[in-house]
Amino acid sequence: MGNAAKATRQNRTLTVDFHDETTYFALLDNTKAFVEFVLAFILSIGFQLNHKSTCHGGSSLTRHSHYVRIRLGGLTIWRIQCTRCKAVFTVLPHFVLRYRQMRPEVARDALLATHGGLSLEWCATICHISPMALYRVICAFGHHSLVWVLTRCGLRLPAYILADEKHSRCLTTKVYLPTLVSGRVLWHLGYSDSKNAAAFTQSYGVFQQTALEQEPSYRVKGALTDGFDSTVSSLRTLFPGARLGFCLRHALNKLPSKLVGVSASVRQGLRAKFHALLHRCRQRTSLRVVAMGQCLRHLANRIDTTVGEAHGERVRHWFEDKKAGWYAVLADPQMPAMSTVLDQAHNAIDRKLFAMKGFHHPGGSQAAFLTGLAHLYNLIPYQRRALHAGKCGVAVEGGRLPTADWMLNLQILTSGGFR
Ligand SMILES: [Zn+2]
């Protein structure tokens, strides 16, 4: 349980869009044209080949060998080789999924239905495949790290992150999904059967390690959480220099629970006061932290006088406990203040977790499956607001996508031969 996504073998697969199958078959007999087509495609998507580390790259490629995929009706697959470093790349035409018999257009519909919240069983039924085959396709994409795929789209590693854990179940056991979000993009969706700091450190550490492999100088400047101890201490361990803030909306929603026994209308009134206070402090351009300290004292005094000193004292203790996290939010204008986008990501994933209940078992490939779902979340276009209609999360965050087709993007971005 809690098995990490398996490390991907150094695969140098290139998914290449040949537009239609007849083009591919026509090029099979023409070495020069084949290599030229592949090079032109790589140029068009703006990627580079993943040569061996000793090689400066370049595009002196030659056809190397071919093999026949029996399961795909005897399809010929070519390999090409760099003439300098001898790295060998497998050219996979767009109408084939790596190691899968399932056609991409079938996978496209099934994945879209999965992303839409339909159960694996129903997705499989409408696409005439087995639920297990669909589960395996999602896992196959999930073996590729989110960090790799997102940085290939030109997204910078996030300087500010939102972190929280989704609670879920594996059969009857409680499990936790440590999640990192920046804007509309999921950077990490882990899996843990424990909610202690060590378990979260391990999960968030997977993100950190991959990020550092991409960019050794990577530093997180700020992280926002809801203030849960294990989350906070795992982030403090992993990102010692980062500002750790607490979500202001969580704070707002928590206040009424500190006023037990007080009438609902009075609690709502005080919550509204707290809301106005946080808003005013965020509006300020200077001395935000000082202003907030003053406002919190005033609010606690007001609670003393309106509902009694016992309540005032309780709220004051709570302020004392949390204010460092709120100050951290106010101290840096770039810090996210609320975890709304993370909650939205969790809600989207929740439907899929519910829909795949039958697939939860302790020996499952949870890490790969969840990462696969996260890829879908990042790459499938969604149309909620006119502003972002037709864009996927990656595009909304300013990433560049190789093509206008999300399924083809998923195939290309999880090809190990591109850099
Ligand atoms: Zn090379």
Residues whose N, C-alpha, C, O or C-beta is under 5 A from the ligand:
A	BS01	ZN	H51 K52 C55 G57 C82 R84 C85 K86
